[in-house]
Amino acid sequence: MLSKKILAVLLTIVLGFTTVACGSSNVNADSANNSIAQVKNNIPDGQYPVQQATFNDLDGEYRLMLLNTPTGVKPTFATTELRMARLTEEEIKNGQQTYVDINGNDAVMHLTEDFRIEYIHSETETVTNANTGRQETVVIRQQSSFWTPFAGALAGQAIGSMLFTPQYYLPPVYSGGTMRGFGGYGNSYNDAVQSYRSNYNSAPPVEKNRQTLRTSGSVRNTNTSAVRSNNPNNSKATGAGVGSTNLKTNGSSTKVKQPSSNSFGSNNSYRRTTPRRSSGFGSSRRRR
C-alpha cells in the first residue's frame, strides 16, 4: 500500500514538471513570433529633424537618427509602422529639411526629394537545427544600398499631389545601386503590400521574411560580420562601404547585427558598386 502511495506522489511530481516545461516552450515560441512588433521608444511626442535613416527588410524596421532630442534621451526612433510624405514646395522654399512627426508609436516622416534611406537587404533560408531538430530562419547574406522614395524624376503630374499625403511606401525590387521611387504604396500597410504584389506579382521581401519568421519562430545570423565597412568619416555617413556580406552557414546562434550610427542613410555624397536595373515604379541609376 505504501509503495502505491509513493508511486502516486512521484507521478504527480513528474506530471507537474512536464506541464511547466511545455508551458515555458510555448511562451518562448510566442515571444519569438511577436518580437517584430515589440519596439520600444522613449522619444517625447513632437517634431524632430531626421539626420539619418535606415530600413531593414528582415523585420521591416525603420530606424531614424534624430536631432534636437531632449538631453539624456537616446536620439533614435525605431518603428515598423512609418508613413512618409514629400515636403511641400512651400516647406522647401522656407528651407525645411527632412523631419519626423512623432505621436507615441505613430510617426510620419516628411522627406526632401533627394533624401536617401539606407536599405539593408537580407536573404534568408529555413534550415533544421541539427541539435534541436527545430526549424530556424538563417540569414545567409546581407547587402546594403540606398533608397530615395521621392526622386524627382519619378514624381510626375499624375501622382504628384499624392506624394504630399502621408502614406505607407515599400521599396522597389532590391538592386545594388541607389533605388529611386517605390514598389508599392497605400493608405494602409496592407494596401501598400497589395500594390507591390500588383506591380511585381510577388510579395515584398519584408513580407516573405516575416512569413518565414512566423513559421520558424526564430532567426539566426550565421556570422557577426558587419553589413558594411566602417565609415572613415565619423561625423556623417558617406556610403563608402556599400556592398554585401556573405555569411557562412555553420556559425553559432546570434542576433542579426545592426549597422552602426555611421552607416545610416542620409543626403551626403557617396560611392557604390555598379547597380542592376530594377522594374516597377522604382529604378536604379548610377551617379558619377
N, C-alpha and C positions, 0 to 999 in steps of 0.2 A: 504493500500500500504506500509506504514511504517513498519507494523508488518511483512510483507513478506520479506522486506529487512533485518530486524533484524534476521529473521529465517534463511535466506540465509547465513548471516555472521556467525551465530552460527554453522551451518552445516559445513562451510568451516573450522572453528577452530577445530571442533571435528574430522573431517577427517584428518586434519594436525597432530594432536596428535596421532591418530591411526596409521598413516604411520610411524611416528618416533618410536613409541613403537614396531611395527613389525620389523622395521629395526634393532633396538637395540637387539631384541631377536635373530635375525639371526646372528648378529655379535658375540654374546656370544656363540652361538652353534658352530660357525666356530672356535672360539678361543679354545673351549674345545676340538674339534676334532683334531686341529693342535698342541695342547700343547706338544704332544710327541716329535715332531720334533724340537721344539724351544729350543735348548740347546745352551747357550752362554758360550764361554770360552775366557779368556784373557791371555792364556799361549802363549808366543812367540814361533815361529817355532824353532825346534831343537830336540835334543836327551836328554831324561831325565831318570835317574834311577827310577824304579817303586818300591815304598816301600810296598804299599798295593793296593788291587783292590777288587771291588765288582760288581756283576751283579744282576739286579733286573728284574725278568721276568714279572712284572706287566706292565712295559713300554719298556723293552728291553734295559735299560740304563746301560752302564758300567761307573763306577766312579773310577778314578785312583788317588792315592795319590802319588805325585812326590817329588823327591829330587832335589836339586840344581836349583830351580826356582829363577828368579830374586827377589831381595829384594822388598817387597811391593806387590808382586803378589801372590794371593791365590794359594797354591800348589795342587790344584785339577783340574782334567780334566774330563769332562763328555761327553759321546757320545753314540749314538745308532748305530754307524757305525764303529765298531772296528774290524780290521783284526788282525790275530795273526799268529805267526810262532815260531818254536822252535829255540833256539840258536844253532848255528852250533858247531861242535866239536872243531873247531879252536877257536871260541869265548869262549867256556867253558874252553879250555886249557889255554887261556890267562886270566882267572879269571873274565870274563864278567858275570854280573848278569842281571836279568830281566830289560829291558828298553823299552821305547816307543819312536818312531819317530813321531813327530807332524808336520804337514804341514797344517796350517789353521784348518779346522774341520776334516781333514783326519788324521787318526792315525793308526800306526801299532805297536803292542806290541810284542816284542821278549822275549820269556819265557824260563826259565830253565825248566828242565824236571819235577821237583817237585814243581814248583810254584803253590800255591793254591789261587784260586779266591773264595771269599765268594759269595755264591749263595743264594739270598733271593727269596723264592718261595711264591707266593701269590695265594690264592684260592678266586675266586670271584663269585658272583651271581648277576643277574639283578632283581631288585625289582621296584615296583611302589611307588613313594613318596606319602604318604597319604596327604600331604599338598598341593603339586603342581600338582599331577596326572601324573607327568613325570617319565619316566623310568630312573633309576640310577644304576650304577655298584657299588656294595658294596663289599669291601674287608672283608671277614668273617674269614680268617685265614692266618697267615704268618708264615713261617718256615725258618730256617737258617741252611745252611750246607756249604760244601766246594767242589770245583770242580778243578781237576787237568787235564787240557786238554791234556797234553803231557806226561802222565805217561809212564815210560819206558817199562813196561810190555805189553803195547798195541801198541807200535810203529811198530815192525815187519819189515821184509825186504821189503814186497810188497809196503807199503805206507811210508817207512822210508824217502825217498828223498822228498816226498810231504810235510812233516812236516816243512821243512825249507823254504817253499814258503809261503808268506803271503796269507791267505785265511780267509773266514768267517767260524766260527765254532759255533755250537749250543750245549748246554749241553745234556747229555743223560737224560733219564727219571729221574725225581727227586726222591731221596731216602734220608733217614735220616742221612746217613754217608757221607764220602768223595766219590764223584763220579769221576771215572777215565775215561779218554778218551773223546769221543764226540759222540753226537747223530746224527749229520749231518754236512756236510762241503761243500764248493764250492767256485768258483772264485767270485761269487756274492752272496749277501744275499739271493736272491730268489733261487739260486742253493742250498744253504745250507738248506733252508726250504724244498725244494723238496727232498733232500737227507734224511732229517729227516722223511718226510712222507713215503718214500720208506722203511725205516728201521722199523718204528713203526706203519705204516698205520694210522697215526693220525697227526694233526698239532701240532707243538711245543706249549707249554703253552704260550709263549710270543705272538704268533700269535692269539691264542684264546682270550687272554686278549685284544689285540689291536682291534680285530673284535668286541668284546663286547663294547669297548670304542667308536668305530666308530658308533655303533648302538645307544648307550645311550647318548653319548656326555658328560658324566661326571663320576667321580669316587669319592666314599665316603668311608672313613675308619670309621668303627663304634666304634673305640676305639683308643686312642692315646698311648696305651701301647707300649713300645719299642719292637722291634723284638726280641732282645736278651738282656740278663742282662749285666750290665756294667762290663767292664773288670777291675779287681783289679790292674793289671799291666798297668799303664798309658802310658808306652812307646811303647809297641807293642801288637798286637792282639795275643791272645793265643787260641781263640775258646772255652774258658771255658763255654760260655753261649749258646752253640749251642742247639737248641731245637725248640719250636714252641710257638705261641701265639694264643689263641682262642679269637675271637673278638665277642662281643655281637652285636645284630642287632637293638638295639634301641637307639644308641647314636646320637650325633649331627654331622652335616656335617663338616669334617675336611680334611686336606691334609694327605696323607699317610706319616707317619713319617719315615725319612731316618735314617739309622744307623749312630752312631757317628763315628768319625775318628778312634776310638779304636776298631772298630768291622769290619774293612775291612779284606779281605783275605790276607794271607802272607805265608811265608815259616817257620813260627815258630811252635813249638810243641803245641799240643792242646789235649783237652779231648772232648768226644762227646758221644751221645747216640748210642745204637746198631743200625746199618743201616739195611735197607731192600735191597735185591738184585735187580739189575737193568739189563735189557736186552739191546741188540743192541751193538754198538761199545763200549760203556762205561760200567763200572761195579762199584760195591760198595764193598769196603773192609774195614775191621776194623783193625786199628793199635793197638798194645799192648804197 
